[in-house]
Amino acid sequence: MEEEESTSTSFIDIDSILQNLTEIVSTYGIKILAALAIFIIGRIVANLLTKAFRKTLESRKVEPSLVGFASSLAHAALLAFVIIAALGKLGIQTTSFVAILGAAGLAIGLALQGSLSNFAAGVLILIFKPYKVGDYVVAGGAEGSVTEIGIFTTTVVTLDNRTQIVPNAIATGGVIENYTKIGTRRLDLVAGVSYGDDVFKVKKILQEILDNEPRILKDPTPTIGLMEMADSSINFAFRPWVKVEDYWDLFFDLQERIKVRFDEEGITIPFPQRDVHMIKDA
């Protein structure tokens, strides 16, 4: 009799368990399947959108470093959205979860405020391109050729081969002088002669120097003119336009040629002199 009661009880327990499982599956099974479908489909869509975003950036010739970073950031944001949507389908309250993520993001943002400003400035540099790798610039207190533009810093190498690393926020925080962007530069030289020399002869000599130098550009027109009648000299402005890559070579070559031609033509280059008079005491 006892065995029959025990067997009956076990059947009742099994039936109860099966009934509970059936209720659980019927209640949560559809939600679980829907959540899985949202996650799988959402992940596929996120990958497709990320690839399309990357191709768009590459077609617009955005810097490769920015393309990779922006694509990864977009992919992470899309996956986070998909996960939140899947959790919401399961009935999990995602409001508090989003609030926690927002608070964590705010805390991280405040802790990395300087780095984020450098990152934002780096993105602007890569998008608007006030300078690019190879340009000679003056920015953020540094002067030289840009060798690398990173997300957070810009690397500049000076004429004497010193490496300067400038935070992007500092580089873009003031005036940026780009000597390379246009492709041409003007040489601003001054030729001083004495008051006893023939002004027209001096201008003719300077013009001949210009005409005999093929690296000097014809357009814009070079300038030769009497700039100043100083205390001990007459100063001529000598301003030819040259290509950026020829700037320093011509800067030195033209000054040497002016000195040599003035010596050959008997033109005097004045220099400061002082007469000292000795007064003998009576």
BATIVO-638792 format. One record per residue (C-alpha): residue in one letter; x, y, z. Coordinates in steps of 0.001 Angstrom, whole numbers, padded with zeros to 6 digits, always signed. Layout:
<atoms>
AXYZ;...
</atoms>
This chain:
<atoms>
M+000000+000000+000000;E+002817+002339+000909;E+004640+001502-002311;E+001571+002451-004338;E+001334+005788-002518;S+005058+006466-003122;T+004716+005650-006806;S+001676+007856-007076;T+003485+010726-005414;S+006481+010454-007753;F+004201+010514-010777;I+002528+013593-009391;D+005937+015296-008871;I+007034+014473-012412;D+003800+015746-013819;S+004186+018912-011802;I+007726+019438-013029;L+006760+018833-016621;Q+003853+021216-016259;N+006138+023880-014819;L+008664+023373-017589;T+005908+023636-020158;E+004744+026877-018618;I+008298+028264-018522;V+008966+027308-022133;S+005661+028725-023292;T+006253+031928-021310;Y+009942+032577-022013;G+010709+030413-025047;I+009332+032871-027571;K+011085+035747-025830;I+014390+033871-025830;L+014045+032998-029504;A+013102+036593-030320;A+016085+037886-028327;L+018434+035495-030140;A+016967+036544-033483;I+017432+040218-032603;F+021040+039594-031555;I+021974+037499-034614;I+020229+039697-037172;G+021364+042860-035411;R+024981+041698-035437;I+024792+040996-039169;V+023251+044406-039828;A+025883+046075-037616;N+028675+044432-039631;L+027094+045523-042922;L+026620+049101-041715;T+030195+049230-040429;K+031562+048038-043786;A+029440+050605-045631;F+030661+053325-043254;R+034295+052297-043801;K+033899+052318-047601;T+032316+055769-047447;L+035244+057144-045457;E+037777+055489-047766;S+036022+056835-050877;R+036331+060343-049439;K+040060+059747-048887;V+039933+060135-045124;E+043189+059308-043319;P+043545+055523-042769;S+044127+055963-039030;L+040825+057809-038677;V+039005+055267-040868;G+040033+052364-038655;F+039271+054154-035401;A+035897+055550-036537;S+034831+052172-037961;S+035680+050356-034725;L+033851+052975-032670;A+030752+052767-034889;H+030765+048956-034742;A+031004+048976-030931;A+028139+051467-030659;L+025909+049387-032977;L+026650+046170-031054;A+025820+047895-027763;F+022478+048970-029227;V+021761+045406-030412;I+022601+043894-027011;I+020374+046391-025202;A+017524+045640-027617;A+017941+041874-027067;L+017983+042248-023278;G+014866+044410-023471;K+013080+041681-025419;L+013793+039250-022572;G+011990+041572-020200;I+015136+042841-018505;Q+014890+046467-017449;T+017543+048191-019580;T+016874+051711-018295;S+019116+051245-015278;F+021694+049493-017462;V+021805+052439-019865;A+022002+054832-016925;I+024991+052940-015524;L+026711+053043-018907;G+026006+056766-019154;A+027401+057439-015693;A+030482+055357-016448;G+030966+057207-019738;L+030675+060557-017952;A+033212+059533-015321;I+035642+058298-017963;G+035100+061483-019983;L+035918+063690-016999;A+039003+061627-016179;L+040239+061764-019770;Q+039165+065319-020549;G+042563+066374-021891;S+042942+063235-023989;L+039434+063613-025406;S+040130+067214-026433;N+043290+066022-028206;F+041264+063255-029856;A+038610+065711-031054;A+041305+068027-032405;G+042980+065078-034154;V+039709+064139-035854;L+039266+067743-037046;I+042828+067796-038409;L+042283+064564-040330;I+038934+065772-041721;F+039685+069418-042595;K+043433+068934-043252;P+044964+072287-042245;Y+048218+070391-042772;K+049260+066935-043883;V+052309+064714-043604;G+055250+066385-045369;D+054070+069981-044881;Y+056351+072550-043254;V+054325+074233-040522;V+054431+076415-037453;A+051821+075134-034998;G+051531+074925-031235;G+055003+076380-030706;A+056671+073826-032985;E+058190+074510-036400;G+059258+071916-038918;S+058092+069201-041286;V+055111+067086-040235;T+056076+063413-040160;E+053033+061900-038467;I+049469+062927-037621;G+048024+060739-034894;I+044684+060700-033152;F+046150+062483-030119;T+049417+064112-031238;T+051241+065565-034248;T+054934+064798-034766;V+057131+067532-036253;V+060817+067289-037203;T+062757+070568-037125;L+065376+071702-039624;D+068142+070554-037277;N+066500+067102-037004;R+064857+067457-033586;T+061579+065614-033074;Q+058771+067612-031468;I+055523+065924-030409;V+052654+068398-030096;P+049238+067559-028563;N+046607+068120-031233;A+044551+070427-029011;I+047569+072727-028657;A+048415+072498-032361;T+044911+073635-033327;G+044473+076042-030423;G+046173+078943-032203;V+047274+080170-035613;I+048654+077449-037901;E+051189+078613-040485;N+051500+076191-043389;Y+054395+077077-045685;T+053801+074156-048044;K+050071+074153-048760;I+050067+076690-051634;G+053277+075339-053172;T+055128+078644-053636;R+056880+081101-051328;R+058319+084579-051658;L+061936+085271-050828;D+062253+088548-048929;L+065847+089715-049409;V+067321+093152-048824;A+070270+094527-050831;G+071886+097564-049230;V+074207+099906-051214;S+075890+103169-050408;Y+074435+106572-051268;G+077206+107144-053805;D+076193+104224-056018;D+074039+104512-059154;V+070484+103431-058262;F+069579+102418-061811;K+072756+100373-062177;V+071942+098503-058972;K+068420+097695-060206;K+069831+096482-063525;I+072254+094141-061754;L+069518+092716-059570;Q+067286+092199-062599;E+070057+090331-064417;I+070451+088035-061416;L+066733+087264-061596;D+066771+086683-065347;N+069681+084234-065099;E+068088+082019-062441;P+065667+079453-063957;R+064319+078384-060575;I+062723+081801-060039;L+059064+081847-061089;K+057844+084330-063690;D+054372+084385-062173;P+053868+086037-059725;T+056172+088768-060985;P+059311+089290-058880;T+059698+092644-057144;I+062777+094861-057239;G+062368+098309-055738;L+063963+100944-053568;M+062539+100116-050164;E+064275+102463-047757;M+066764+105291-047545;A+068346+104339-044244;D+070942+106114-042123;S+073971+104734-043934;S+072571+102813-046929;I+069980+102676-049650;N+068081+099397-049254;F+066519+097598-052207;A+063733+095042-051805;F+064590+091876-053751;R+061539+089600-053701;P+061312+086708-056179;W+058737+083898-055957;V+060017+080329-055821;K+058762+076793-055338;V+058675+075621-051736;E+061299+072944-052328;D+063725+075545-053801;Y+063280+078116-051039;W+066346+077524-048875;D+068722+076740-051737;L+067833+080012-053453;F+067856+081909-050157;F+071584+081241-049833;D+072483+081201-053548;L+070939+084585-054374;Q+072593+086386-051490;E+075948+085006-052573;R+075351+086057-056185;I+074354+089573-055134;K+077562+089987-053140;V+079738+088626-055950;R+078096+090814-058647;F+078264+093949-056508;D+081986+093360-056003;E+082503+092811-059747;E+080563+095965-060647;G+082183+098132-057979;I+078976+098540-055958;T+079685+099333-052331;I+077880+097458-049592;P+077982+099777-046559;F+078482+098597-043018;P+078170+100469-039737;Q+081173+102669-038969;R+081971+104946-036083;D+084493+107764-035952;V+086188+108233-032615;H+087756+111628-031868;M+090371+111835-029144;I+090494+115133-027265;K+093790+115786-025589;D+093529+117529-022250;A+095280+120902-022065;
</atoms>
